[in-house]
Amino acid sequence: MQKRLTPSITALQCFEAVARHMSFTRAAEEMHLTQSAVSKQIAQLESILKHPLFRRVRQRLQLTPAGLLYQSEVKEILTRIDMSSRYILSYGSETEVLTIGTQPTFGARWLIPRLNRFMKENPSIHIKVQSELKPFDLVQANIDIAFFYGRGTLPGAECKEMFEAGMVPVCHPDLMPQEGIGELACLADMILIQCASRPEAWHDWFFHQNFHTDSSYNGPRFDTFYMCMRAAQAGCGIAMVPRLLVDEELRDSKLIIPWHYEQPSDGSYFVAYSEHSAEVPKIKAFVAFVQSEVAAGL
């Protein structure tokens, strides 16, 4: 097995400090080391990497091309180490961490409003929520629980169906003239806001009503449903979104449904966890919590 090429953390810290200050003296002061000690660390690092990292031009320090590239990598590494260390500091010995992955809009609209009850009932479980647009790999992403929309398959995971989610068009109340409400052809001529995660949404919606338009794929495109909803609220066009994610705006009359046809869901929202962790107490507790929320229709 080839030996790892792993410089010391001190060497990386010295390099980052020198590169940031462009001064061995100021880096030494920051690191509480002598200038000679910092110089030695940089020399050892350059020896390992077999590339000079700094050069002097007219008595001024500059990064070499290799040094410039290495600076961005080292900064990211040190930042990650710092974050991980602070992350561990925030927990007591009795605390378990439950890492949850979710698509952004679903997490903000369905999951987060329900988390307070779970946290109160399970004070020893610390919640960490991260969002992801692409399908989750539970193992590679180090995720305990994943929420996703689809057909109920995720590699190496147990997937439990929660509910379906029909799609509806929404727009700002002032965008749709009163005489246009209920006119499908009028909608087709409007700006159709597209969501990158559901590129077929508008096409399918028109198709299921036996209506053809060449503009179903045209329009401004956004990564998330939340961004689509905000764009619709700002008057940028009409968005096609899951009804359950837009209830708040509809209730507050910030958005309206200009055509009352709800596209049946071609998939469902699922909660998933690794096949090997089904009996882990924190996961069992959270899955049971989710199922109770779904059963209650909350």
Wavefront OBJ file of the C-alpha trace (Angstrom):
o trace
v 0.000 0.000 0.000
v 1.376 3.395 -1.012
v 2.218 5.721 1.857
v -0.120 8.698 2.239
v 1.279 12.073 1.234
v 0.105 13.878 4.367
v 1.876 17.058 5.530
v 1.462 18.076 9.158
v -1.360 20.397 10.188
v 1.241 22.847 11.494
v 2.893 23.002 8.073
v -0.479 23.634 6.411
v -1.357 26.325 8.961
v 1.986 28.027 8.430
v 1.579 27.944 4.658
v -1.968 29.343 4.845
v -0.881 32.149 7.174
v 2.107 33.129 5.018
v -0.020 33.008 1.840
v -2.695 35.167 3.474
v -0.338 37.792 4.870
v 2.348 37.454 2.203
v 4.784 37.768 5.074
v 6.760 35.213 7.068
v 7.063 37.714 9.927
v 3.328 38.348 10.301
v 2.563 34.650 9.878
v 5.028 33.828 12.655
v 3.388 36.380 14.959
v -0.047 34.916 14.284
v 1.165 31.342 14.818
v 3.175 32.279 17.948
v 6.278 30.789 16.341
v 9.637 32.187 15.346
v 10.133 33.269 11.759
v 12.778 30.567 11.461
v 10.287 27.896 12.558
v 7.731 29.056 9.975
v 10.382 29.085 7.242
v 11.379 25.549 8.197
v 7.767 24.349 7.962
v 7.378 25.873 4.487
v 10.675 24.333 3.351
v 9.575 20.900 4.555
v 6.240 21.345 2.782
v 7.927 22.313 -0.483
v 10.198 19.281 -0.129
v 7.197 16.964 0.232
v 5.316 18.568 -2.676
v 8.436 18.873 -4.864
v 7.302 22.361 -5.933
v 8.275 25.839 -4.708
v 5.258 27.577 -3.181
v 6.661 31.113 -2.863
v 9.108 33.324 -4.725
v 10.499 36.784 -4.115
v 10.034 39.434 -6.788
v 11.603 42.842 -6.098
v 11.884 42.014 -2.405
v 8.185 41.116 -2.243
v 6.748 37.668 -1.579
v 4.544 36.064 -4.225
v 2.815 32.714 -4.607
v 4.008 30.500 -7.435
v 1.310 28.950 -9.688
v 1.593 25.753 -7.620
v 1.346 27.785 -4.414
v -1.751 29.608 -5.653
v -3.481 26.323 -6.450
v -2.419 24.779 -3.151
v -3.651 27.808 -1.192
v -7.305 27.248 -2.141
v -7.051 23.530 -1.318
v -5.392 24.113 2.055
v -7.857 26.834 3.030
v -10.747 24.475 2.367
v -9.090 21.669 4.361
v -8.359 23.861 7.385
v -11.858 25.353 7.316
v -13.358 21.878 7.243
v -11.216 20.729 10.187
v -12.221 23.820 12.153
v -15.927 23.272 11.428
v -15.737 19.588 12.348
v -13.982 20.371 15.617
v -16.532 23.028 16.566
v -19.274 20.607 15.554
v -18.046 17.993 18.046
v -17.640 20.633 20.766
v -21.357 21.392 20.570
v -22.403 17.966 21.863
v -22.367 16.375 25.266
v -21.390 12.780 25.819
v -25.042 11.736 26.059
v -26.102 13.344 22.794
v -26.755 11.461 19.563
v -26.673 13.185 16.192
v -29.381 12.407 13.635
v -28.405 13.634 10.178
v -31.358 14.258 7.867
v -31.151 14.901 4.141
v -34.025 16.590 2.347
v -34.892 18.454 -0.799
v -34.837 22.184 0.057
v -38.482 23.208 -0.358
v -39.865 20.046 1.240
v -37.505 20.513 4.162
v -38.513 24.136 4.691
v -42.247 23.644 4.194
v -43.079 20.204 5.589
v -40.215 18.987 7.750
v -38.956 21.988 9.726
v -42.365 23.130 11.042
v -42.760 19.656 12.602
v -39.306 19.228 14.124
v -39.984 21.090 17.348
v -42.231 18.332 18.716
v -39.665 15.641 17.925
v -36.863 17.625 19.572
v -38.933 18.187 22.716
v -39.786 14.483 22.931
v -36.197 13.415 22.202
v -33.869 15.949 23.871
v -30.849 13.622 23.625
v -31.062 13.502 19.822
v -29.414 16.448 18.100
v -30.871 17.189 14.652
v -28.662 18.101 11.696
v -30.566 18.902 8.489
v -28.862 19.295 5.129
v -30.471 19.934 1.761
v -29.667 18.316 -1.540
v -31.212 18.610 -5.003
v -29.827 15.348 -6.370
v -30.843 11.851 -5.173
v -29.241 10.876 -1.876
v -26.652 8.180 -1.345
v -27.188 7.441 2.334
v -23.806 5.803 2.836
v -21.574 8.204 0.916
v -23.338 11.291 2.265
v -23.301 9.974 5.861
v -27.041 10.568 6.170
v -29.230 8.707 8.673
v -32.606 9.731 7.221
v -33.481 10.961 3.735
v -36.667 12.520 2.411
v -37.124 12.317 -1.336
v -39.723 12.353 -4.087
v -39.903 9.473 -6.532
v -40.916 5.850 -6.993
v -39.674 4.569 -3.659
v -36.289 3.160 -4.588
v -32.982 4.294 -3.121
v -29.828 2.120 -3.219
v -29.334 0.198 0.015
v -32.302 1.838 1.715
v -35.642 1.010 3.270
v -38.176 3.465 1.827
v -41.529 4.187 3.452
v -44.167 6.056 1.472
v -45.574 9.192 3.079
v -48.018 10.747 0.612
v -48.523 11.794 -2.985
v -48.379 15.407 -4.106
v -50.458 16.697 -6.988
v -49.209 19.664 -9.042
v -51.070 22.956 -9.490
v -50.311 26.222 -11.333
v -49.941 29.322 -9.151
v -49.394 33.005 -9.874
v -49.681 36.447 -8.301
v -53.326 37.582 -8.059
v -52.605 40.654 -10.191
v -50.875 38.708 -12.952
v -53.970 36.910 -14.212
v -56.735 39.165 -15.535
v -60.142 38.211 -14.143
v -61.469 37.384 -17.589
v -58.486 35.078 -18.134
v -59.079 32.899 -15.097
v -60.388 29.562 -16.269
v -59.046 29.965 -19.803
v -56.434 27.279 -20.526
v -55.275 28.967 -23.735
v -54.695 32.172 -21.774
v -52.413 30.300 -19.360
v -50.429 28.770 -22.211
v -49.627 32.249 -23.519
v -48.274 33.400 -20.148
v -44.657 33.061 -18.946
v -44.317 29.519 -17.579
v -41.850 29.270 -14.711
v -39.847 26.029 -14.926
v -38.411 23.958 -12.057
v -35.149 22.173 -12.874
v -36.067 19.126 -10.768
v -39.372 18.597 -12.643
v -38.670 19.634 -16.257
v -41.733 17.744 -17.552
v -44.202 19.380 -15.144
v -45.849 21.872 -17.488
v -45.836 19.493 -20.459
v -47.523 16.745 -18.439
v -50.056 19.172 -16.974
v -51.174 20.349 -20.428
v -50.987 16.827 -21.909
v -53.357 15.359 -19.325
v -55.917 17.970 -20.334
v -55.549 17.151 -24.033
v -54.144 20.591 -24.705
v -51.096 21.225 -26.894
v -48.758 24.187 -26.634
v -45.241 24.699 -27.973
v -44.284 26.746 -24.930
v -44.569 24.102 -22.186
v -40.768 23.861 -21.826
v -40.083 27.581 -22.238
v -39.649 30.088 -19.447
v -37.264 31.103 -16.661
v -35.811 28.080 -14.863
v -35.090 27.765 -11.129
v -33.456 25.020 -9.068
v -36.111 24.662 -6.357
v -39.872 24.888 -5.963
v -39.398 27.579 -3.338
v -37.578 29.765 -5.866
v -40.337 29.083 -8.406
v -42.966 30.108 -5.856
v -41.073 33.290 -4.998
v -40.710 34.087 -8.702
v -44.454 33.621 -9.166
v -45.125 35.806 -6.131
v -42.912 38.505 -7.677
v -45.022 38.427 -10.835
v -42.427 36.696 -13.032
v -44.951 34.222 -14.435
v -46.945 31.128 -13.492
v -45.272 28.319 -11.539
v -46.194 24.627 -11.456
v -45.640 23.325 -7.926
v -46.839 20.568 -5.548
v -50.040 21.748 -3.871
v -48.873 20.742 -0.375
v -45.815 23.013 -0.604
v -47.724 26.156 -1.513
v -50.655 26.017 0.936
v -49.251 28.892 2.998
v -49.171 31.326 0.066
v -52.637 30.244 -1.110
v -54.084 30.666 2.371
v -52.611 34.153 2.664
v -53.765 35.061 -0.887
v -50.185 35.796 -1.931
v -50.713 33.351 -4.792
v -53.811 32.052 -6.561
v -54.592 28.969 -8.627
v -55.712 30.340 -12.007
v -56.878 26.987 -13.369
v -58.368 24.408 -11.034
v -56.927 21.203 -12.424
v -54.570 19.300 -10.137
v -52.145 17.060 -11.974
v -52.181 13.608 -10.292
v -48.858 12.728 -8.726
v -46.583 10.403 -10.713
v -44.657 9.580 -7.557
v -44.715 10.025 -3.804
v -42.689 11.550 -1.020
v -40.745 8.928 0.926
v -38.731 8.758 4.121
v -35.738 6.442 3.803
v -32.972 4.992 5.952
v -30.203 2.433 5.482
v -31.268 -1.221 5.433
v -28.700 -1.922 8.140
v -29.917 0.768 10.540
v -33.592 -0.106 10.862
v -33.206 -1.044 14.536
v -31.053 1.924 15.556
v -33.081 3.666 18.311
v -32.708 7.233 17.030
v -33.792 6.184 13.530
v -36.704 4.093 14.794
v -37.859 7.050 16.894
v -37.704 9.505 14.008
v -39.406 7.223 11.484
v -42.199 6.550 13.990
v -42.536 10.305 14.498
v -42.795 10.929 10.744
v -45.385 8.200 10.322
v -47.483 9.630 13.158
v -47.360 13.075 11.529
v -48.458 11.628 8.194
v -51.250 9.557 9.796
v -52.526 12.645 11.610
v -52.590 14.552 8.347
v -50.550 17.369 9.905
l 1 2 3 4 5 6 7 8 9 10 11 12 13 14 15 16 17 18 19 20 21 22 23 24 25 26 27 28 29 30 31 32 33 34 35 36 37 38 39 40 41 42 43 44 45 46 47 48 49 50 51 52 53 54 55 56 57 58 59 60 61 62 63 64 65 66 67 68 69 70 71 72 73 74 75 76 77 78 79 80 81 82 83 84 85 86 87 88 89 90 91 92 93 94 95 96 97 98 99 100 101 102 103 104 105 106 107 108 109 110 111 112 113 114 115 116 117 118 119 120 121 122 123 124 125 126 127 128 129 130 131 132 133 134 135 136 137 138 139 140 141 142 143 144 145 146 147 148 149 150 151 152 153 154 155 156 157 158 159 160 161 162 163 164 165 166 167 168 169 170 171 172 173 174 175 176 177 178 179 180 181 182 183 184 185 186 187 188 189 190 191 192 193 194 195 196 197 198 199 200 201 202 203 204 205 206 207 208 209 210 211 212 213 214 215 216 217 218 219 220 221 222 223 224 225 226 227 228 229 230 231 232 233 234 235 236 237 238 239 240 241 242 243 244 245 246 247 248 249 250 251 252 253 254 255 256 257 258 259 260 261 262 263 264 265 266 267 268 269 270 271 272 273 274 275 276 277 278 279 280 281 282 283 284 285 286 287 288 289 290 291 292 293 294 295 296 297 298
